[in-house]
Amino acid sequence: MYQSVLTLILIIIIFFVTRRLTQELYNILYFIFKNRKIAFTLLAVIFLPGTGLHEVSHFLMATILMLKVVDFTLLPEEKEDRIKLGSVVYQKKDLLRAIIVGIAPIFGGLTFFFGLAYFNLFPSSNMIINLLLIYLIFVVSSTMFSSKQDLKDLIYIIPFLILFAGIFYVFDLGHLFKFTDEFIHSVTNMIYKVNIYLLLSLFINVFLFSVLKLESKLLLKR
């Protein structure tokens, strides 16, 4: 339970930090190239794997829930005071399905991390593979949700999760699933590894943001 709560907290923190990092990275790229299109393109390339997983998760969930997708793009665009890396536009018919589609990228990202943990892919004995996986961990976690609406969708569903957990505990429904101690230990261990991945991503986000912020100040003084 503790590890699951920590996962949620880390995801929310990464959401806010990566928004600042994305904007700061865009500012640096624009300052260097003096061209919005080039800055947008480079930004899109950097986060492309995470953006792809994010938008595909929206698309697949909308399709599964029989909601018509009317637009799908992985190209970045400027929205007011922030950068939006991609988007999926679908016909919303009710709040419940809209919320499920909204949080789909979180489950898509967590599926990626659980895959790494389950198959023990990271860390690897190969340095090149480690560097590639660190990059993927960074971009996937940084794009698990990229808008305030995604965050609101997550917050909306938390009361339902708390209610479900309460019913599960009060009526002692655990015996219906017959989870073994070995299974529970295995799942807990994987969640622990996922949290390690998220902590790694948070460190990378904070480090890069600090470096870019400092570089931005130095460039402005020139």
KALIN-V707308 format. One record per pair of residues at least 4 apart in sequence whose C-alpha atoms are under 8 Angstrom apart, sorted by the first residue. I is the first residue (numbers start at 1). GAP is how many residues later the second one is. D is the distance in whole Angstrom. If there is no record, write none. Layout:
<<I GAP D> <I GAP D>>
//
This chain:
<<1 4 6> <2 4 6> <3 4 6> <3 185 7> <3 188 6> <3 189 6> <3 192 7> <4 4 7> <4 187 7> <5 4 6> <6 4 6> <6 189 7> <7 4 6> <7 184 8> <7 187 8> <7 188 6> <7 191 8> <8 4 6> <9 4 6> <10 4 6> <10 185 8> <10 188 7> <10 189 7> <10 192 8> <11 4 6> <11 130 7> <11 187 7> <12 4 7> <12 139 8> <13 4 6> <13 189 8> <14 4 6> <14 127 7> <14 128 7> <14 187 8> <14 188 6> <14 191 8> <15 4 6> <15 127 7> <15 128 8> <15 129 8> <15 130 7> <15 131 7> <16 4 7> <17 4 6> <17 185 8> <17 188 7> <17 189 7> <18 4 6> <18 124 6> <18 187 6> <19 4 6> <19 63 8> <19 127 7> <20 4 6> <20 189 7> <21 4 6> <21 184 7> <21 185 8> <21 187 7> <21 188 5> <22 4 6> <22 21 8> <22 61 7> <23 4 6> <23 59 6> <23 60 6> <24 4 6> <24 185 7> <24 188 7> <24 189 7> <25 4 6> <25 18 8> <25 184 8> <25 187 7> <26 4 6> <26 13 6> <26 14 7> <26 17 7> <27 4 6> <28 4 6> <28 184 7> <28 188 6> <29 4 6> <29 5 8> <29 9 8> <29 10 5> <29 13 8> <30 4 5> <30 5 6> <30 6 6> <30 8 8> <30 9 5> <33 5 7> <33 6 7> <35 4 6> <36 4 6> <37 4 6> <38 4 6> <39 4 6> <40 4 6> <40 36 6> <40 37 7> <41 4 6> <41 34 8> <41 35 8> <42 4 6> <43 4 6> <43 33 8> <44 4 6> <44 30 8> <44 31 6> <44 32 6> <44 41 6> <46 93 8> <47 4 6> <47 38 8> <47 92 6> <47 96 8> <48 4 6> <48 26 7> <48 91 8> <49 4 6> <49 87 7> <49 90 7> <49 91 7> <50 4 6> <50 86 7> <50 89 5> <50 90 4> <50 91 7> <50 92 7> <50 93 5> <50 94 7> <51 4 6> <51 23 7> <51 34 7> <51 35 6> <51 88 8> <51 89 7> <51 92 6> <52 4 6> <52 22 7> <53 4 6> <53 52 7> <53 55 7> <53 56 7> <53 87 7> <54 4 7> <54 50 8> <54 51 5> <54 52 8> <54 54 7> <54 55 8> <54 86 8> <54 89 6> <54 90 6> <54 91 7> <55 4 6> <55 17 8> <55 18 8> <55 19 7> <55 31 7> <55 32 6> <55 33 6> <55 50 7> <56 4 6> <56 49 8> <57 4 6> <57 47 5> <57 48 5> <57 51 6> <58 4 6> <58 30 7> <58 43 6> <58 44 7> <58 46 6> <58 47 6> <59 4 6> <59 10 7> <59 13 8> <59 29 7> <60 4 6> <61 4 6> <61 39 8> <61 40 6> <61 43 6> <62 4 6> <62 5 5> <62 6 7> <62 7 7> <62 28 7> <62 35 8> <62 39 6> <63 4 6> <63 5 7> <63 6 7> <65 32 7> <67 23 6> <67 24 6> <67 25 7> <67 26 8> <68 22 5> <68 23 5> <69 19 7> <69 20 6> <69 21 4> <69 22 6> <70 18 8> <70 19 6> <70 20 5> <70 21 7> <71 16 8> <71 17 6> <71 18 5> <71 19 7> <72 14 8> <72 15 6> <72 16 5> <72 17 6> <73 13 5> <73 14 5> <73 15 7> <74 11 7> <74 12 4> <74 13 7> <75 10 6> <75 11 5> <76 7 7> <76 8 5> <76 9 4> <76 10 5> <77 6 6> <77 7 5> <77 8 6> <77 9 7> <78 4 6> <78 5 5> <78 6 6> <79 4 6> <79 5 6> <84 62 7> <84 63 8> <85 61 8> <92 5 8> <92 6 6> <93 4 8> <93 5 8> <94 4 6> <95 4 6> <96 4 6> <97 4 6> <98 4 6> <99 4 6> <99 54 5> <99 55 7> <99 57 7> <99 58 7> <100 4 6> <100 53 8> <102 47 7> <102 48 5> <102 51 6> <102 52 8> <103 4 7> <103 42 8> <103 47 6> <103 50 6> <103 51 6> <104 4 6> <105 4 6> <105 39 5> <105 40 6> <106 4 6> <106 38 5> <106 39 7> <107 4 6> <108 4 6> <108 36 8> <109 4 6> <109 31 6> <109 32 7> <109 35 6> <110 4 6> <110 84 8> <111 4 6> <112 4 6> <113 4 6> <113 24 8> <113 81 6> <113 84 8> <114 4 6> <114 76 6> <114 77 7> <114 80 7> <115 4 6> <116 4 6> <116 5 5> <116 6 6> <117 4 7> <117 5 7> <117 73 6> <117 76 6> <117 77 7> <118 72 7> <122 8 7> <122 11 7> <123 7 6> <124 5 7> <124 6 6> <125 5 8> <126 4 6> <127 4 6> <128 4 6> <129 4 6> <130 4 6> <131 4 6> <132 4 6> <133 4 6> <134 4 6> <134 67 8> <135 4 6> <136 4 6> <137 4 6> <137 60 7> <137 61 8> <137 64 6> <138 4 6> <138 62 8> <138 63 5> <138 66 7> <138 67 8> <139 4 6> <140 4 6> <141 57 7> <141 60 7> <142 4 8> <142 59 8> <145 5 6> <145 6 7> <146 4 7> <147 4 7> <148 4 6> <149 4 6> <150 4 6> <151 4 6> <152 4 6> <153 4 6> <154 4 7> <155 4 8> <156 4 8> <157 4 6> <158 4 6> <159 4 6> <160 4 6> <161 4 6> <162 4 6> <163 4 6> <164 4 6> <165 4 6> <166 4 6> <167 4 6> <167 5 8> <168 4 6> <168 5 5> <168 6 7> <169 4 7> <169 5 8> <173 4 8> <174 4 7> <174 5 7> <175 4 8> <179 4 6> <179 5 7> <180 4 6> <181 4 6> <182 4 6> <183 4 6> <184 4 6> <185 4 6> <186 4 6> <187 4 6> <188 4 6> <189 4 6> <190 4 6> <191 4 6> <192 4 6> <193 4 6> <194 4 6> <195 4 6> <196 4 6> <197 4 6> <198 4 6> <199 4 6> <200 4 6> <201 4 6> <202 4 6> <203 4 6> <204 4 6> <205 4 6> <206 4 6> <207 4 6> <208 4 6> <209 4 6> <210 4 6> <211 4 6> <212 4 6> <213 4 6> <214 4 6> <215 4 6> <216 4 6> <217 4 6> <218 4 7>>
//
